[in-house]
């Protein structure tokens, strides 16, 4: 299964990633406010995700910031 791009995925697609369920809308909101992610570590800055991203990082990519 290809990695989910945090810069282009919908909230539903992000919710489908193990460990991110329920955080998709927050990730999308953060992305829209800040102009995209350049590194997966930035997900730690999304409210509610601190310390929860490490287990999901293998299923995620940043690709090119949108």
Residue, then its C-alpha position, 0 to 999 in steps of 0.5 A: x500500500x502506498x504511503x499517504x501524503x499528508x499534504x494532499x490526503x483528505x481528512x478521511x484518508x488521514x483518518x484511515x492511517x493507523x494511529x491517526x484515526x480522528x485526527x484527519x480534520x485537525x491535520x487538514x486544518x493545520x495544513x491549510x493554515x500553515x501551507x503544508x508540511x515539509x517534514x513528518x516531524x511537523x505533525x507533532x505540532x498538530x493539536x492532539x498528535x504530540x507523541x502519536x506520530x511515530x507509529x504512523x510514520x511508515x505509512x506517511x509521506x510529505x511529498x511536495x508541500x501543497 
